[in-house]
Amino acid sequence: MEWLIWTGAVLSVAGLAGLVWCIGVVLRARRKGLDDDALRDTVRRMVPVNMGALAASVLGLMMVIMGVFLS
């Protein structure tokens, strides 16, 4: 079950990187001083990416826990 632990760890780190990337995109948009509609558009585009990254991170952590329990 070692492969499950390492696969889960990689997936979790990828999800975390996606979350950090989403935060960076929104912070850059805020610093540009965009108007309300443009900022809202940026955030609206980032929500699905953010949710996907969060799901990948959670799934990876579940894989790690299952790998530890089954080892």
PyRosetta script that sets phi, psi and omega in degrees:
from pyrosetta import init, pose_from_sequence

init()
pose = pose_from_sequence("MEWLIWTGAVLSVAGLAGLVWCIGVVLRARRKGLDDDALRDTVRRMVPVNMGALAASVLGLMMVIMGVFLS")
pose.set_psi(1, 5.9)
pose.set_omega(1, 178.9)
pose.set_phi(2, -62.6)
pose.set_psi(2, -34.6)
pose.set_omega(2, 179.4)
pose.set_phi(3, -63.9)
pose.set_psi(3, -33.1)
pose.set_omega(3, 178.9)
pose.set_phi(4, -67.3)
pose.set_psi(4, -38.5)
pose.set_omega(4, 178.9)
pose.set_phi(5, -65.3)
pose.set_psi(5, -48.1)
pose.set_omega(5, -177.0)
pose.set_phi(6, -69.5)
pose.set_psi(6, -37.8)
pose.set_omega(6, 177.1)
pose.set_phi(7, -64.4)
pose.set_psi(7, -42.6)
pose.set_omega(7, 177.5)
pose.set_phi(8, -64.1)
pose.set_psi(8, -38.6)
pose.set_omega(8, 178.8)
pose.set_phi(9, -65.3)
pose.set_psi(9, -41.5)
pose.set_omega(9, 178.7)
pose.set_phi(10, -64.8)
pose.set_psi(10, -43.5)
pose.set_omega(10, 179.3)
pose.set_phi(11, -64.3)
pose.set_psi(11, -39.8)
pose.set_omega(11, 179.1)
pose.set_phi(12, -66.0)
pose.set_psi(12, -41.8)
pose.set_omega(12, 178.3)
pose.set_phi(13, -67.3)
pose.set_psi(13, -37.6)
pose.set_omega(13, 176.5)
pose.set_phi(14, -64.1)
pose.set_psi(14, -40.9)
pose.set_omega(14, 176.9)
pose.set_phi(15, -64.3)
pose.set_psi(15, -40.2)
pose.set_omega(15, 177.6)
pose.set_phi(16, -64.5)
pose.set_psi(16, -39.9)
pose.set_omega(16, 177.1)
pose.set_phi(17, -63.6)
pose.set_psi(17, -38.6)
pose.set_omega(17, 176.6)
pose.set_phi(18, -63.7)
pose.set_psi(18, -39.5)
pose.set_omega(18, 177.7)
pose.set_phi(19, -64.4)
pose.set_psi(19, -43.1)
pose.set_omega(19, 178.7)
pose.set_phi(20, -64.3)
pose.set_psi(20, -39.0)
pose.set_omega(20, 178.7)
pose.set_phi(21, -63.6)
pose.set_psi(21, -43.1)
pose.set_omega(21, 178.1)
pose.set_phi(22, -61.3)
pose.set_psi(22, -42.8)
pose.set_omega(22, 178.6)
pose.set_phi(23, -61.9)
pose.set_psi(23, -41.9)
pose.set_omega(23, 179.5)
pose.set_phi(24, -63.7)
pose.set_psi(24, -40.7)
pose.set_omega(24, 179.8)
pose.set_phi(25, -63.6)
pose.set_psi(25, -45.1)
pose.set_omega(25, -178.4)
pose.set_phi(26, -69.2)
pose.set_psi(26, -39.1)
pose.set_omega(26, 177.6)
pose.set_phi(27, -64.1)
pose.set_psi(27, -40.3)
pose.set_omega(27, 176.9)
pose.set_phi(28, -63.2)
pose.set_psi(28, -38.6)
pose.set_omega(28, 178.9)
pose.set_phi(29, -66.2)
pose.set_psi(29, -37.0)
pose.set_omega(29, 178.5)
pose.set_phi(30, -68.9)
pose.set_psi(30, -38.5)
pose.set_omega(30, -178.5)
pose.set_phi(31, -70.2)
pose.set_psi(31, -25.5)
pose.set_omega(31, 178.2)
pose.set_phi(32, -68.6)
pose.set_psi(32, -17.6)
pose.set_omega(32, -179.6)
pose.set_phi(33, 74.5)
pose.set_psi(33, 36.7)
pose.set_omega(33, 179.5)
pose.set_phi(34, -65.9)
pose.set_psi(34, 156.0)
pose.set_omega(34, 175.6)
pose.set_phi(35, -70.0)
pose.set_psi(35, 171.5)
pose.set_omega(35, -171.8)
pose.set_phi(36, -60.9)
pose.set_psi(36, -40.9)
pose.set_omega(36, -178.4)
pose.set_phi(37, -67.9)
pose.set_psi(37, -41.3)
pose.set_omega(37, 179.8)
pose.set_phi(38, -67.1)
pose.set_psi(38, -40.8)
pose.set_omega(38, 177.9)
pose.set_phi(39, -65.3)
pose.set_psi(39, -40.5)
pose.set_omega(39, 178.1)
pose.set_phi(40, -63.8)
pose.set_psi(40, -38.1)
pose.set_omega(40, 176.4)
pose.set_phi(41, -62.9)
pose.set_psi(41, -43.3)
pose.set_omega(41, 179.4)
pose.set_phi(42, -62.2)
pose.set_psi(42, -45.9)
pose.set_omega(42, 179.7)
pose.set_phi(43, -65.2)
pose.set_psi(43, -40.5)
pose.set_omega(43, 179.5)
pose.set_phi(44, -61.9)
pose.set_psi(44, -36.2)
pose.set_omega(44, 177.4)
pose.set_phi(45, -72.5)
pose.set_psi(45, -27.7)
pose.set_omega(45, -177.3)
pose.set_phi(46, -84.3)
pose.set_psi(46, -19.3)
pose.set_omega(46, -176.8)
pose.set_phi(47, -59.8)
pose.set_psi(47, -48.9)
pose.set_omega(47, 178.9)
pose.set_phi(48, -63.8)
pose.set_psi(48, -36.3)
pose.set_omega(48, 178.3)
pose.set_phi(49, -65.9)
pose.set_psi(49, -42.2)
pose.set_omega(49, 179.1)
pose.set_phi(50, -62.5)
pose.set_psi(50, -44.7)
pose.set_omega(50, -179.6)
pose.set_phi(51, -66.5)
pose.set_psi(51, -38.2)
pose.set_omega(51, 177.1)
pose.set_phi(52, -65.2)
pose.set_psi(52, -41.0)
pose.set_omega(52, 178.2)
pose.set_phi(53, -66.5)
pose.set_psi(53, -39.5)
pose.set_omega(53, 177.7)
pose.set_phi(54, -64.9)
pose.set_psi(54, -41.5)
pose.set_omega(54, 178.3)
pose.set_phi(55, -64.0)
pose.set_psi(55, -41.1)
pose.set_omega(55, 179.0)
pose.set_phi(56, -64.1)
pose.set_psi(56, -40.8)
pose.set_omega(56, 179.5)
pose.set_phi(57, -64.9)
pose.set_psi(57, -44.0)
pose.set_omega(57, 179.4)
pose.set_phi(58, -65.6)
pose.set_psi(58, -42.8)
pose.set_omega(58, 178.9)
pose.set_phi(59, -62.3)
pose.set_psi(59, -40.7)
pose.set_omega(59, 177.7)
pose.set_phi(60, -63.6)
pose.set_psi(60, -41.6)
pose.set_omega(60, 177.9)
pose.set_phi(61, -65.6)
pose.set_psi(61, -37.2)
pose.set_omega(61, 176.7)
pose.set_phi(62, -65.1)
pose.set_psi(62, -37.4)
pose.set_omega(62, 177.7)
pose.set_phi(63, -64.9)
pose.set_psi(63, -40.2)
pose.set_omega(63, 178.5)
pose.set_phi(64, -62.7)
pose.set_psi(64, -46.5)
pose.set_omega(64, -179.4)
pose.set_phi(65, -62.9)
pose.set_psi(65, -42.7)
pose.set_omega(65, 178.2)
pose.set_phi(66, -64.6)
pose.set_psi(66, -39.4)
pose.set_omega(66, 177.7)
pose.set_phi(67, -63.7)
pose.set_psi(67, -38.7)
pose.set_omega(67, 178.0)
pose.set_phi(68, -68.2)
pose.set_psi(68, -43.6)
pose.set_omega(68, -180.0)
pose.set_phi(69, -65.2)
pose.set_psi(69, -36.5)
pose.set_omega(69, -176.2)
pose.set_phi(70, -84.8)
pose.set_psi(70, -10.3)
pose.set_omega(70, -179.5)
pose.set_phi(71, -80.4)
pose.dump_pdb("model.pdb")
